[in-house]
């Protein structure tokens, strides 16, 4: 479970959706930060299909998004002038809706296949790619193989992985990974595997891929609670994990782009995005960046968000919705940086620049 954010002087003003390139497909891969409901269709404990999830979603009902309202892919779709992508497992994803794109993400997964085994049946990244291949076959039946290849090559892609490999694998009690290797060794392993994943995505046709790093892992309410943080100090070991992993990810993405000879992979610095509002919540209109809106125990960071959890009355006052995931308001700040942020946040370019460049092709 990773996280993300902004540096604007006024957080109440958001970007107006772009109307150019509205026909561009959007594909989403990854974990719970970007899952829009695939796990609803699976036998898994990693799910967000009961209240109060979705309390601020337009329908007011849970959708499988790990948010009080819209999630990261929803808001990106909004900003690029597109409809939200449907989960690949949704029976509603048929016909012309396939041309909008699809969301393949599944809560609980990681870079490694042994991450998230406790969640039972989830769509690991290899399975997400198999479904992507099947999706392309379905689209080919509608528009033909040549136009399908053009659709996929011209699509925007979002990939969010890595956080679970630490919080739901390496740092778990009795973790084999945690006993076998140091944080540095484990991070190197993750980067090596992630490189293979991204190259496979390239082979499947992706040509513009935004890759998010991990947020400040030690600062999420779940880590504050589990580490016994006395005054809201971030858990040092989880913070160290992020500080090791993220620079390695940046180097790997730059290396892949050099190897390919094109800026296919765009690094989204989730650590800096989140650190902005975590370190100075009042600047962004939050009352707290330590306590989750929905949860129980210390920092509302223990267990999961359920109908019996403590629930805050004003979600806009909280940076975190549940023990791991940001509120819609925080996510909108993240998307603002994705759209217009400097290279400190989006390297080598932000999404607005990508859209402008690609509209000329």
C-alpha positions in Angstrom: 0.0 0.0 0.0 1.8 3.1 -1.1 0.8 6.9 -1.1 1.3 10.4 -2.9 0.9 15.0 -3.3 1.5 19.0 -4.1 3.2 22.4 -3.7 0.5 24.9 -4.7 -0.2 28.0 -2.7 -3.9 27.4 -2.8 -5.2 23.9 -2.3 -8.8 24.8 -3.0 -8.1 25.4 -6.7 -7.8 22.3 -8.8 -7.0 21.9 -12.5 -9.8 21.9 -14.9 -10.1 18.7 -16.9 -8.4 18.7 -20.2 -10.6 18.2 -23.2 -7.8 17.3 -25.6 -6.9 13.6 -26.2 -10.2 12.6 -24.5 -10.3 9.5 -26.7 -6.9 8.3 -25.3 -7.2 4.9 -23.6 -6.1 4.6 -19.9 -4.8 1.4 -18.3 -4.2 0.9 -14.6 -2.1 -1.8 -13.0 -1.1 -2.3 -9.4 -2.4 -2.5 -5.8 -5.1 -1.1 -3.5 -4.0 2.5 -4.2 -5.5 2.1 -7.7 -7.9 -0.8 -7.4 -11.3 0.3 -8.6 -13.2 -2.8 -7.6 -11.6 -5.9 -9.1 -11.3 -7.5 -5.7 -15.1 -7.4 -5.3 -15.2 -10.3 -7.8 -12.6 -12.4 -5.9 -12.5 -14.6 -2.8 -10.1 -12.4 -0.8 -9.9 -10.6 2.5 -8.4 -7.5 0.7 -11.6 -5.7 -0.1 -13.4 -2.4 0.3 -17.0 -3.4 -0.6 -18.7 -2.5 2.7 -19.5 0.9 4.4 -18.2 3.3 5.2 -16.0 2.9 2.1 -17.5 5.0 -0.7 -19.3 7.3 1.7 -18.4 10.3 -0.5 -18.5 8.5 -3.8 -21.2 10.0 -6.1 -23.5 7.0 -5.3 -22.7 7.1 -1.6 -22.0 3.4 -1.7 -18.9 1.3 -1.5 -17.4 0.4 -4.9 -14.3 -1.6 -4.0 -12.1 1.6 -4.0 -10.0 2.0 -0.9 -11.2 5.5 -0.5 -14.0 7.6 1.0 -14.7 8.7 -2.6 -12.8 8.8 -5.9 -9.4 7.2 -6.1 -6.2 8.0 -8.0 -7.3 6.6 -11.4 -10.7 8.3 -11.2 -9.2 11.7 -10.7 -6.6 11.2 -13.4 -9.4 10.2 -15.8 -11.3 13.3 -14.8 -8.3 15.5 -15.5 -7.6 14.1 -18.9 -11.2 14.5 -19.9 -12.1 10.8 -20.0 -14.6 8.5 -18.3 -13.4 6.4 -15.4 -12.0 3.1 -16.4 -14.0 0.0 -15.3 -12.4 -2.9 -13.4 -11.4 -5.6 -15.9 -13.5 -8.1 -14.0 -16.6 -6.0 -14.2 -19.4 -7.5 -16.4 -20.2 -3.9 -17.5 -16.8 -3.7 -19.3 -18.1 -4.6 -22.8 -18.4 -3.1 -26.3 -17.4 0.6 -26.7 -16.5 0.9 -23.0 -13.5 -1.3 -23.7 -12.0 1.5 -25.8 -11.9 3.8 -22.8 -9.4 1.5 -21.2 -9.5 -0.8 -18.2 -8.4 -1.1 -14.6 -6.5 -4.3 -13.8 -5.3 -3.4 -10.3 -5.9 -5.7 -7.3 -5.5 -4.8 -3.7 -2.8 -6.7 -1.8 -0.4 -7.5 -4.6 3.2 -6.6 -4.8 6.2 -6.8 -7.1 6.9 -10.3 -5.7 4.5 -13.2 -6.0 4.8 -14.1 -2.3 3.6 -10.6 -1.3 0.0 -10.7 -0.1 -0.3 -14.5 0.2 -2.4 -13.8 3.3 -5.1 -12.2 1.1 -5.8 -15.4 -0.7 -7.1 -14.9 -4.3 -5.8 -11.7 -5.7 -4.7 -10.6 -9.2 -0.9 -10.8 -9.0 0.9 -8.7 -11.6 1.5 -11.7 -14.0 -2.3 -12.3 -14.0 -3.0 -8.6 -14.6 -0.8 -8.9 -17.7 -2.6 -12.0 -18.8 -5.9 -10.2 -18.5 -4.4 -7.3 -20.5 -3.6 -9.7 -23.3 -7.1 -11.0 -23.2 -8.4 -7.5 -23.2 -6.5 -6.7 -26.3 -8.0 -9.8 -28.0 -11.5 -8.6 -27.1 -10.8 -5.1 -28.5 -9.4 -6.6 -31.7 -12.8 -8.3 -32.3 -14.3 -4.8 -32.2 -11.9 -2.6 -34.1 -9.3 -5.0 -35.6 -5.8 -5.8 -34.6 -4.0 -2.8 -36.2 -6.3 -0.3 -34.5 -6.0 -2.2 -31.2 -2.3 -1.9 -31.4 -2.6 1.8 -32.1 -5.0 2.2 -29.1 -2.6 0.4 -26.8 0.5 2.2 -28.0 -1.2 5.5 -27.7 -2.6 4.9 -24.2 -1.7 6.4 -20.9 -0.7 3.7 -18.3 -0.4 3.9 -14.5 1.6 1.4 -12.6 1.6 1.4 -8.7 3.6 -1.3 -7.0 6.1 -1.7 -4.2 4.5 -0.6 -0.9 3.0 -4.0 -0.1 6.3 -5.7 -0.6 7.4 -4.0 2.5 4.3 -3.6 4.7 2.7 -6.9 3.8 5.8 -9.0 3.3 9.2 -7.8 4.6 8.0 -6.1 7.8 5.5 -8.8 8.8 6.2 -10.7 12.0 8.0 -14.0 11.1 8.6 -12.8 7.6 11.0 -15.2 5.8 12.1 -12.3 3.5 12.8 -10.1 6.6 15.0 -12.8 8.1 16.8 -13.7 4.9 17.9 -10.3 3.7 18.8 -6.7 4.7 16.6 -3.8 3.6 19.1 -2.9 1.0 19.3 -6.4 -0.4 15.6 -6.8 -0.4 15.2 -3.4 -2.2 17.7 -4.5 -4.9 15.7 -7.7 -5.4 12.5 -5.7 -5.8 14.1 -3.4 -8.4 15.4 -6.3 -10.3 12.0 -7.9 -10.5 10.2 -4.6 -11.2 12.5 -4.0 -14.2 11.3 -7.3 -15.6 7.7 -6.4 -15.0 8.0 -3.0 -16.7 9.8 -4.5 -19.7 7.0 -7.1 -20.0 4.5 -4.2 -20.0 6.5 -2.5 -22.8 6.4 -5.8 -24.7 2.6 -5.8 -24.4 2.4 -2.4 -26.1 2.6 0.3 -23.4 4.5 3.4 -24.5 3.6 6.0 -21.8 3.8 4.6 -18.3 3.6 6.6 -15.1 5.3 4.6 -12.4 4.8 5.6 -8.8 7.3 5.1 -6.1 6.4 4.4 -2.5 5.2 7.1 -0.2 6.6 7.8 3.2 5.8 4.2 4.4 6.6 4.9 8.0 4.2 7.8 8.3 0.9 6.0 7.4 -1.4 5.6 10.5 -1.0 1.8 10.4 2.8 2.1 10.8 2.5 4.8 13.5 0.2 2.4 15.4 2.3 -0.7 14.9 5.6 1.0 15.7 4.2 2.5 19.0 4.9 6.0 17.8 4.5 8.2 20.9 4.1 11.6 19.3 3.3 10.8 15.7 7.0 10.3 14.7 7.2 8.2 11.5 8.4 4.6 11.9 12.2 4.8 11.1 12.7 1.4 9.5 9.8 1.7 7.1 11.0 5.2 6.3 14.4 3.8 5.6 12.9 1.3 3.2 11.3 4.0 1.2 14.5 6.1 1.2 16.4 3.1 -0.2 13.8 1.8 -2.7 12.8 5.1 -4.4 16.2 6.3 -5.6 16.9 2.8 -7.0 13.5 2.9 -8.8 14.4 6.3 -10.3 17.8 5.0 -11.5 16.1 1.9 -13.0 13.5 3.9 -14.9 16.1 6.2 -16.3 18.1 3.2 -17.4 15.1 1.6 -19.1 14.4 4.8 -21.0 18.0 5.0 -22.2 17.9 1.4 -23.2 14.7 1.9 -25.2 15.7 5.4 -26.5 12.5 7.1 -25.5 10.8 8.5 -22.4 8.4 5.6 -22.0 8.6 5.4 -18.2 7.7 8.5 -16.1 8.7 8.4 -12.4 6.0 9.8 -10.0 7.7 10.7 -6.8 5.1 9.6 -4.3 7.4 10.2 -1.4 7.7 13.9 -2.0 4.1 14.2 -2.9 3.0 12.7 0.4 5.7 14.3 2.5 4.3 17.7 1.6 1.0 17.3 3.3 2.2 14.9 6.0 4.9 17.3 7.2 2.6 20.4 6.9 -1.0 19.3 7.0 -2.4 22.7 7.9 -0.9 24.3 4.8 -3.2 22.0 2.8 -6.3 22.4 4.9 -6.0 19.2 6.9 -6.5 19.0 10.7 -4.3 15.9 10.9 -2.0 13.8 8.8 -1.4 11.3 11.6 -4.8 9.9 12.4 -6.9 8.0 9.9 -10.5 9.1 9.4 -11.7 5.5 9.6 -10.2 2.9 11.9 -9.6 2.0 15.5 -6.9 2.1 18.1 -3.9 4.4 18.1 -4.0 6.8 15.3 -7.1 4.9 14.0 -4.3 2.8 12.5 -5.1 -0.7 13.8 -7.0 -3.3 11.8 -9.1 -2.2 8.9 -12.0 0.3 8.3 -15.3 -1.4 9.0 -18.9 -0.3 9.7 -18.0 -0.6 13.4 -14.9 1.6 13.2 -14.5 5.1 14.5 -15.4 7.5 11.6 -14.6 11.1 11.3 -17.4 13.5 10.3 -15.4 15.6 7.9 -13.2 13.6 5.5 -11.7 16.8 4.1 -10.0 17.5 7.4 -8.0 14.2 7.2 -5.1 13.3 4.9 -5.6 9.6 5.5 -8.9 7.8 5.0 -8.0 4.5 6.5 -4.8 3.1 8.1 -3.1 3.0 4.7 -4.9 5.0 2.0 -5.3 8.8 1.4 -8.7 10.6 1.4 -10.1 11.8 -1.9 -9.0 15.3 -1.0 -5.4 14.2 -0.4 -5.5 12.2 -3.7 -6.6 15.3 -5.6 -3.5 17.1 -4.3 -1.4 14.1 -5.5 -3.0 14.3 -9.0 -2.4 18.1 -9.1 1.4 17.3 -8.8 1.1 14.5 -11.4 -0.5 17.0 -13.8 1.7 20.0 -13.2 4.5 19.1 -10.8 8.2 19.9 -11.4 10.9 17.2 -11.9 11.0 16.9 -8.1 7.7 15.2 -8.4 7.4 14.0 -12.0 10.6 12.9 -13.9 11.3 13.6 -16.7 8.0 15.4 -17.2 4.5 15.9 -15.8 1.3 14.6 -17.3 0.3 18.0 -18.7 3.5 18.0 -20.7 3.0 14.4 -21.8 -0.5 15.2 -23.1 0.7 18.3 -24.9 3.6 16.4 -26.5 1.6 13.4 -27.5 -1.2 15.5 -29.0 1.2 16.6 -31.7 2.1 13.1 -32.8 
